Amino acid sequence: MSKSSHKNAKAKAAIDAATTTINVIKKKCVQHNYHDHASDKTLKIDKNHKVSTGGVTIPFPIKLHNMLEHIESIEPELSHVIS
């Protein structure tokens, strides 16, 4: 192999290595398109949107109290399970 072809092969290998490094860097780079809407002038409000209130008819503490009273007065044989 002549010196010029050896130099060309080294140069090609260096270019290939640099290209591979650039491609790896491009793959790790994530595009973030963030816009802060806190200071926007217009505000879109959906008047038909219902606010969730939890969806329970009887709150947990009341339900627990009722269950404990039921066990105590009606089914005392289950008191070893619930106490």
C-alpha positions, 0 to 999 in steps of 0.5 A: 500500500502506498503512502498516499493510499494509506493517508486516504484510508486513514482520512476516510476512517477518521471521517467515518468515525466522525460521522458515526459520532455525529449520528449518535449525538443526533439520536440522543438529541431530543426536540422540545417545543415548549411554550409557556401559556401562563401569560396568554391573553385569551383563555378558553373556558368550557362552560359545559365541563363538570368538576369532579367531586370524588364521585362517592355518595357516602364519605369513607368515615361515615361508611366505616362508622355505619359498618362498625355499628352494623357489626356490633348490633346485627352481626356480632359473630363477624367482630373478629374480622372487623373491629 
